[in-house]
Protein backbone atom coordinates (compact mmCIF):
# COMPACT_ATOMS: atom_id res chain seq x y z
CA UNK A 1 0.00 0.00 0.00
CA UNK A 2 1.23 3.50 -0.78
CA UNK A 3 0.72 4.65 2.80
CA UNK A 4 3.01 1.89 4.09
CA UNK A 5 5.73 2.93 1.67
CA UNK A 6 5.31 6.60 2.59
CA UNK A 7 5.58 5.74 6.29
CA UNK A 8 8.71 3.70 5.60
CA UNK A 9 10.35 6.54 3.67
CA UNK A 10 9.38 9.17 6.26
CA UNK A 11 10.79 6.99 9.06
CA UNK A 12 14.07 6.42 7.15
CA UNK A 13 14.39 10.15 6.41
CA UNK A 14 13.29 11.18 9.93
CA UNK A 15 10.74 13.50 8.36
CA UNK A 16 7.12 14.48 8.87
CA UNK A 17 4.59 12.73 6.67
CA UNK A 18 1.90 14.98 5.20
CA UNK A 19 -1.21 13.04 4.21
CA UNK A 20 -3.59 14.85 1.86
CA UNK A 21 -7.11 13.96 0.72
CA UNK A 22 -8.50 16.12 -2.11
CA UNK A 23 -12.27 16.38 -2.53
CA UNK A 24 -13.51 17.60 -5.89
CA UNK A 25 -16.67 19.35 -4.75
CA UNK A 26 -17.45 20.52 -8.26
CA UNK A 27 -18.15 17.08 -9.69
CA UNK A 28 -20.64 15.59 -7.25
CA UNK A 29 -23.53 16.04 -9.74
CA UNK A 30 -23.59 17.10 -13.40
CA UNK A 31 -24.23 20.75 -14.14
CA UNK A 32 -27.89 21.61 -14.57
CA UNK A 33 -29.15 18.62 -12.60
CA UNK A 34 -31.30 19.68 -9.65
CA UNK A 35 -29.88 18.42 -6.37
CA UNK A 36 -31.51 19.73 -3.22
CA UNK A 37 -29.24 17.55 -1.06
CA UNK A 38 -25.92 18.71 -2.55
CA UNK A 39 -24.68 20.23 0.74
CA UNK A 40 -25.25 16.87 2.47
CA UNK A 41 -23.39 15.04 -0.31
CA UNK A 42 -20.42 17.41 0.01
CA UNK A 43 -20.48 17.06 3.81
CA UNK A 44 -20.51 13.26 3.47
CA UNK A 45 -17.45 13.37 1.23
CA UNK A 46 -15.67 15.56 3.76
CA UNK A 47 -16.61 13.34 6.72
CA UNK A 48 -15.49 10.14 4.96
CA UNK A 49 -12.28 11.78 3.80
CA UNK A 50 -11.51 13.01 7.29
CA UNK A 51 -12.09 9.51 8.69
CA UNK A 52 -9.64 8.04 6.16
CA UNK A 53 -7.07 10.67 7.08
CA UNK A 54 -7.49 10.08 10.80
CA UNK A 55 -6.87 6.36 10.30
CA UNK A 56 -3.83 6.99 8.11
CA UNK A 57 -2.39 9.51 10.55
CA UNK A 58 -2.84 7.03 13.41
CA UNK A 59 -1.02 4.31 11.44
CA UNK A 60 1.89 6.63 10.81
CA UNK A 61 2.14 7.64 14.46
CA UNK A 62 1.92 4.01 15.59
CA UNK A 63 4.91 3.37 13.32
CA UNK A 64 6.83 6.17 15.04
CA UNK A 65 6.41 8.74 12.28
CA UNK A 66 5.28 12.28 12.90
CA UNK A 67 2.31 12.93 10.62
CA UNK A 68 -0.16 15.64 9.73
CA UNK A 69 -3.31 15.20 7.69
CA UNK A 70 -5.40 17.68 5.75
CA UNK A 71 -8.55 17.67 3.61
CA UNK A 72 -8.35 19.96 0.59
CA UNK A 73 -11.44 21.00 -1.37
CA UNK A 74 -11.10 21.73 -5.06
CA UNK A 75 -13.48 22.68 -7.85
CA UNK A 76 -12.40 21.84 -11.36
CA UNK A 77 -11.13 19.16 -13.67
CA UNK A 78 -7.75 18.73 -11.93
CA UNK A 79 -8.20 18.29 -8.18
CA UNK A 80 -4.79 16.65 -7.90
CA UNK A 81 -3.17 19.96 -8.85
CA UNK A 82 -3.84 21.18 -5.29
CA UNK A 83 -1.50 18.55 -3.87
C-alpha positions in Angstrom: 0.0 0.0 0.0 1.2 3.5 -0.8 0.7 4.7 2.8 3.0 1.9 4.1 5.7 2.9 1.7 5.3 6.6 2.6 5.6 5.7 6.3 8.7 3.7 5.6 10.4 6.5 3.7 9.4 9.2 6.3 10.8 7.0 9.1 14.1 6.4 7.2 14.4 10.2 6.4 13.3 11.2 9.9 10.7 13.5 8.4 7.1 14.5 8.9 4.6 12.7 6.7 1.9 15.0 5.2 -1.2 13.0 4.2 -3.6 14.8 1.9 -7.1 14.0 0.7 -8.5 16.1 -2.1 -12.3 16.4 -2.5 -13.5 17.6 -5.9 -16.7 19.4 -4.7 -17.5 20.5 -8.3 -18.2 17.1 -9.7 -20.6 15.6 -7.2 -23.5 16.0 -9.7 -23.6 17.1 -13.4 -24.2 20.8 -14.1 -27.9 21.6 -14.6 -29.2 18.6 -12.6 -31.3 19.7 -9.6 -29.9 18.4 -6.4 -31.5 19.7 -3.2 -29.2 17.6 -1.1 -25.9 18.7 -2.5 -24.7 20.2 0.7 -25.2 16.9 2.5 -23.4 15.0 -0.3 -20.4 17.4 0.0 -20.5 17.1 3.8 -20.5 13.3 3.5 -17.4 13.4 1.2 -15.7 15.6 3.8 -16.6 13.3 6.7 -15.5 10.1 5.0 -12.3 11.8 3.8 -11.5 13.0 7.3 -12.1 9.5 8.7 -9.6 8.0 6.2 -7.1 10.7 7.1 -7.5 10.1 10.8 -6.9 6.4 10.3 -3.8 7.0 8.1 -2.4 9.5 10.5 -2.8 7.0 13.4 -1.0 4.3 11.4 1.9 6.6 10.8 2.1 7.6 14.5 1.9 4.0 15.6 4.9 3.4 13.3 6.8 6.2 15.0 6.4 8.7 12.3 5.3 12.3 12.9 2.3 12.9 10.6 -0.2 15.6 9.7 -3.3 15.2 7.7 -5.4 17.7 5.7 -8.5 17.7 3.6 -8.4 20.0 0.6 -11.4 21.0 -1.4 -11.1 21.7 -5.1 -13.5 22.7 -7.9 -12.4 21.8 -11.4 -11.1 19.2 -13.7 -7.7 18.7 -11.9 -8.2 18.3 -8.2 -4.8 16.6 -7.9 -3.2 20.0 -8.8 -3.8 21.2 -5.3 -1.5 18.6 -3.9 
